[in-house]
Amino acid sequence: MSDLETFREETRAWLEANCPPEMRQPVRDEDDIYWGGRNASFKNDAQKTWFEACVAKGYTVPAWPKEYGGAGLTPPQAKVLREEMNAIGARPPLSSFGIWMLGPALLHFGTEGQKQRFLNEIARGEIRWCQGYSEPGSGSDLVSMQTFGEDKGDHWVVNGQKIWTSYADHADWIFCLVRTDKENKYQGITFMLFDMASEGVSTKPIKLISGNSPFCETFFDDVSVPKSYGEDCPGFVGEINRGWDVAKYLLGHEREMISGADGGSRTAAIGAVMKRHAGELDPLLRAELANFDVDALAYACMGEKFLDEVKVGKAHPAQPNMMKYAGTELNKRRHELMMSAGGSRSLEWDSEETGGGKPARNWLRTKANSIEGGTSEVMLNVISKRILDLPGA
Amino acid sequence: MPLYHNEDQAMLAETASQFMVEEGAINKQLRHWRDRDCKDGFGHGLWKQMAELGFTGILVSEDDGGLGMGHVEAGIVLEEIGRNLTPSPFLTSSVLAATALGGANDELRGRYLPGLVSGDSVFAVAIDEGAKHRPERIACKAEKSGNGFKLSGKKDFVVQGASADMIVVAARTSGSDADADGVTLFAVPKDAAGMNHDAVRLVDSSMATHTTFDNVELDGDSVIGEVDGGREVLNKLLMAGRVGSAAEGVGVARGAMDMTVDYLKQRKQFGKLIGEFQALQHRAAHLYSEVEIARAVTIKAAQLLDAGSENADLMASVAKAKVARAAGLAVKEGVQMHGGIGMTDEYDIGLYMKRDRALQEFLGDAYYHANRVAELSGY
């Protein structure tokens, strides 16, 4: 038996022993997702058991090195774990922007001190992070952002406003783009890390068309941000005024995450599910579902290929933009079709039968997919420029 | 298995690419034979060269003199064939017939495989009966007669039927037209009395036949696989052919897309390169995305087929449907973005459009396969 097959056997046995049956059910509600953080609470014992087992094993961040709270898995091992978790429908034990975004940035740009402190906190689910990028006047044109940090020697005094800060009202810390040089557009931004409990930070949830408020406006009013949190642990990532490099690197990860490129966990055809709900399908709706399933199953293969290529450095550096574009457009289509198949039942806004209007609210939520983290139009611009090398793009 | 080519496969791709660019180029092959009204629609010299490289026997087992490789490798060759629009009997002979013969007895394998591997023989398959691909219904009849069979009926879209030394024919030996059982595959030699070809040139300059069988006498050992149990081999060759034609379609799509993107960087209007216009940039970027996805699912389907996965059947249809759509988009955008010059015979983009159309129809179009995906998924 090869090492990888042995690892698969062990993983299967470990999952069998440690993943409670309740954690093998599809995520239905927001509180089925465990985000961690100072104020987190578990929905039930199963969620807690599963989370704690994974923390002990390093499986909240399986591919991270062991000294930073991971399991140090090789890319093929990480793929095996993902496949085995998908096979039993295991939920992610911990979801967080720390895992998806700040972590990769720190692994790439962070100091040893930052890695020791922040990565371990993330892996153990102790600190919940949020991301401060967009501003009211700076959406697609992110680099025009104005939130300013005035240099006061050992700290900055930050003033300004961020918008679309995901779950800022639940977050403990923020990684935030702050302008530190007004003369230099690209080389005048610093990627700062600070506590959301700092004096002068306030958040205000934004109510969306879905009726939910996953995003906030975040205000900074004379917030003091230290340049250092101790030895070898700066309060910023990378270099001062070079935060745009970190941001660009991170946007790749964000796009990858939003794209749903998760290596095939959504590979089930939705047509069959819709038929069970709707009874008979209109022939033309059935045809649209079939076309959708062709695209979705093919995209799942693309996701697998993309992740395989990323692991060995074969993917084009701009490929996450293509994944984000295709994945989000697909997800919008999925929910349009689910609404159509659901008929008038799916219009209900707060009935018990629909779990409080889930179909409609989820459908509306997906409309943000092709806006957040870079619009589809921006993705197409990037593909034109960086992959197709078209002139003047 | 990671979803990209390993080192050996990358080397094969390099060899195939270089060969098709040098020897299989549009001017050297497709236009050359088309402009001479060639009855075969391809050059036998090139076929022999492909044999020398081992391509002809890529799916033939090593015991039978081939390379014993898989559908991923066949797909690598097909992608380069598609990219250069190289006309050859590779798909019908080396993928479809080779897959069928792989399930045949020693006598048939000994009779036909050496010629396939050496490039001296060309094979075809006869499945369709009518203008659309409906392999679930087989009406062509083979009745028991002495130790053998008498074959009667009509087949359509027999690609390279007239130049084939042998045709694999799916016929009914029992039951009614739509039955799954009762189908038998036969290896019908080209000199069989009572077989008649009505040869037609297709839009892409390839050759196909409407073939009639009028009490064609076949001996008992011309049966491939089991009598009445031919559906199993038929499904295998259909899967292989679908994944193979998807791979060729990916090549067509990439060839058309590359040509078009190059053109956007050369053509000037309104004092600008037309590639500077966002209206075209976004369409080109969308096309890129579709073609990448089509390529990923095609490689995946080939891997599943090689691994003998039960998911291969579904993914072969997904690949065939996805590639048909993506390549269809590539050639349509290609002609449109080329503007007037794209409508001329002199320019190659139109040739891509023609080949794509024929490939889309071959072994089932996007409508057929999307419907099949729905049926296999339970709706």
Interface residues (C-beta under 8 A of the other chain):
Chain A: P76 A269 G271 A272 M274 K275 L281 R286 A287 L289 A290 N291 D293 V294 D295 L297 A298 Y299 C301 M302 E304 K305 F306 D308 E309 K311 V312 K314 M322 Y325 A326 E377 M379 L380 N381 I383 S384 I387 L388 D389 L390 P391 G392 A393
Chain B: P2 L3 Y4 V261 L264 K265 K272 L273 G275 E276 Q278 Q281 H282 A284 A285 H286 Y288 S289 E290 E292 I293 A294 A296 V297 I299 K300 L314 M315 V318 A319 A321 K322 R325 A366 H369 A370 N371 V373 A374 S377 G378 Y379
